[in-house]
Amino acid sequence: MVDFERLARPGVRELRAYDPGHDLVALRRRFAEAQLVELGSNENPYGASPEARQAIQRALDGIHIYPDPLGGDLKRALAAHHGVQPTNLLLGNGSHELLMQFAQVFAGPGDEVVASKFGFAVYALAAQAAGATLRPAPALPRENAMPRGHDLAGLRASIGPRTKLVYLANPNNPTGTWYAADEFAAFMAQVPGDVIVVVDEAYAEFTNAPDYASALPLVTLHPNLVVTRTFSKAYALAGLRVGFAVADEGLIAVMERVRESFNVNALGLVAAEAALADVDHLQASIAGNSAQREALADALRARGMKVAPSQTNFLLVEFGDHSSRIEARLVGRGVVLRPMGGYGLGECLRITVGTEVENQRLLAALDEVMK
Ligand SMILES: *Cc1c(COP(=O)(O)O)cnc(C)c1O
């Protein structure tokens, strides 16, 4: 027998594959009639832009042809939208691919990667897969106004001489919390110029807090700053896998060397471009989410649960010692949430904000289960 564990590089040997949660395909079959309520993966329940669907339909005629390896049209549209140059943009097969590649390119054995204790799970995976060492920075305490959110002072203090890369998410998954724009500007001013800071803004479109701001305008001030975005969440194209990064053109040029030439598929390219242009559809999703986010948080708090403040399309909710039993019983009733044991938050469940109907079904099931 071949010992493939031994053949793998040390970083990979210690890796655990990303935990995708329940087998949703099987659950969908089981609850085909009752309709499964899927609130585990932060997808957008309002669906993709009709313009994006039409663009996909039109592109089907050319599906036997390789996609544009440069993604030129999408890059030009994104550049105009965000006020940057196409050379400041890197397209990814979802932002997940890019998050992995930053570590692959900029960190290796002997290097450290810093991320907040309750940061997105992919950052640890990226560091380990690259053979680098993850150094977890302390998160804000549970009692804080931003429970378990990023502690920028703690992150700064965790940066050492071996640190190559820092990953942050704003707002963060799975906590839903955010940090203020002025705090981040002060943080960037203190980070050494040769440490690359990746700010993952997967949920940026959903924010409405007055103290939140995207890090995008800071990219021109700090060549070591990278901002990632995705079409998977507010733009509702998760199934197509399109994300992008904005950074200094020198940094992008280095990243381009490891990018698989056709990493963004032809349907993804045209759909993302069309979705970007359909501002009304995006705004409707955002408005629906923010109204339901508030209503669902209120309904859960009225039931005595602790709900972390959120600027995303999900809520991190404390269910206490019985959380895994509650979660399992909800699945039995066709309602899927995301368990948080993998984050060391076993007492919590992460709940995607659904449509009003989905949220009502969740609350009704919860009331039955917790009786
Ligand atoms: C969903 C999510 C992403 C997006 O991943 P894609 O690969 O673009 O679908 C990135 N970061 C965080 C924190 C997320 O929650």
The ligand as a MOL file (V3000), in Angstrom:
LIG
                    3D

  0  0  0     0  0            999 V3000
M  V30 BEGIN CTAB
M  V30 COUNTS 15 15 0 0 0
M  V30 BEGIN ATOM
M  V30 1 C -18.8240 33.3090 0.8910 0
M  V30 2 C -17.5210 33.8930 1.2380 0
M  V30 3 C -16.5540 34.1100 0.2610 0
M  V30 4 C -16.9180 33.9210 -1.1740 0
M  V30 5 O -16.4340 32.8070 -1.7030 0
M  V30 6 P -16.5530 32.6070 -3.2780 0
M  V30 7 O -15.4490 31.6560 -3.5220 0
M  V30 8 O -16.3250 33.9310 -3.9350 0
M  V30 9 O -17.8980 32.0510 -3.5290 0
M  V30 10 C -15.3490 34.6640 0.6150 0
M  V30 11 N -15.0980 35.0120 1.8820 0
M  V30 12 C -16.0090 34.8610 2.8420 0
M  V30 13 C -15.7200 35.3250 4.2050 0
M  V30 14 C -17.2400 34.2740 2.5580 0
M  V30 15 O -18.1320 34.0780 3.5150 0
M  V30 END ATOM
M  V30 BEGIN BOND
M  V30 1 1 1 2
M  V30 2 1 2 3
M  V30 3 2 2 14
M  V30 4 1 3 4
M  V30 5 2 3 10
M  V30 6 1 4 5
M  V30 7 1 5 6
M  V30 8 2 6 7
M  V30 9 1 6 8
M  V30 10 1 6 9
M  V30 11 1 10 11
M  V30 12 2 11 12
M  V30 13 1 12 13
M  V30 14 1 12 14
M  V30 15 1 14 15
M  V30 END BOND
M  V30 END CTAB
M  END
